[in-house]
Amino acid sequence: MDHAAVLSLFNRDMRENAQPDSPDARVERAGKVVRQVSSAHGWNGVVWSDLDAASADAAITEQIAYFTGLGSEFEWKAYGHDLPVDLGQRLRDAGFTSQPEETLMIGEVADLTLDAEPPAGIRVLPVTDQAGVDLVADVHEKAFGTDSSRLRHQLLAQLTGEPDTVVAVVALDGDTPVSAARMELVPGTRFAGLWGGGTLEAWRGRGIYRALVAHRARAAVQRGYRYLQVDAMSSSRPILERLGFEPLSTTTPYVYVP
């Protein structure tokens, strides 16, 4: 993989020309910043910027004023290759709180290992309705220890309003949901994004996460996507590397609460 070329393509297709991630969101360009504006249940934030040392502080101040005017907390999703090089420090100085850094990993589907199957006793169930969304959200809350209200709203909105933009699955041990994940499909691009892969602690280390990655990768191939993108935590990066994903950059969420 040509890392520089693929990273440039990712920046253009997935960030600079970003598309809304749900039916009730919109993407706006404000100068050299691209942001998503959504409902109270959706994701609000900056997805791309083209700044330098002279323009960064003013752009940050402008976004704070804009989202504060909406009464919304928002996230500035910064990447390790974004400019200026001290963007993260400038965001912290402006009142943002940084979240744990993740690794931007991308795999070309033709080069990925896609034959990983669930371990014995585990079945993978496609998610298509409210009941399935509830299973995904419940697993998410237990696996990550975070509130899943936004996920419930967004996933159900996608499945009912734009079903071609998402694939969601839940893994069950008998009737017990033990792992769940989704894939965001971006029409008109070559990228699909893998999100929310979480497994309950008692079932980790058995290959379930790996199987759900492979399951979604096969679905991406069937739909004609060339690349898969993941924001990987340190625990999942080794698994993804063994499947054929490569690290291209880092990404850090910076959150501002008015």
HELIX and SHEET records of a PDB file:
HELIX    1   1 HIS A    3  PHE A   10  1                                   8    
HELIX    2   2 ASN A   11  GLU A   16  3                                   6    
HELIX    3   3 ALA A   56  LEU A   70  1                                  15    
HELIX    4   4 LEU A   87  ASP A   93  1                                   7    
HELIX    5   5 VAL A  109  ASP A  111  5                                   3    
HELIX    6   6 GLN A  130  PHE A  144  1                                  15    
HELIX    7   7 SER A  149  GLY A  161  1                                  13    
HELIX    8   8 PRO A  163  THR A  165  5                                   3    
HELIX    9   9 GLU A  201  TRP A  203  5                                   3    
HELIX   10  10 ILE A  208  GLN A  222  1                                  15    
HELIX   11  11 ARG A  237  LEU A  243  1                                   7    
SHEET    1   A 6 ARG A  26  ALA A  30  0                                        
SHEET    2   A 6 VAL A  33  VAL A  37 -1                                        
SHEET    3   A 6 GLY A  45  SER A  49 -1                                        
SHEET    4   A 6 PHE A  74  TYR A  79  1                                        
SHEET    5   A 6 GLU A 246  TYR A 256 -1                                        
SHEET    6   A 6 THR A  97  SER A  98 -1                                        
SHEET    1   B11 ARG A  26  ALA A  30  0                                        
SHEET    2   B11 VAL A  33  VAL A  37 -1                                        
SHEET    3   B11 GLY A  45  SER A  49 -1                                        
SHEET    4   B11 PHE A  74  TYR A  79  1                                        
SHEET    5   B11 GLU A 246  TYR A 256 -1                                        
SHEET    6   B11 GLU A 102  GLU A 108 -1                                        
SHEET    7   B11 TYR A 227  ALA A 232 -1                                        
SHEET    8   B11 PHE A 191  THR A 199  1                                        
SHEET    9   B11 THR A 176  LEU A 185 -1                                        
SHEET   10   B11 VAL A 166  ASP A 173 -1                                        
SHEET   11   B11 ILE A 122  PRO A 126 -1                                        
END                                                                             
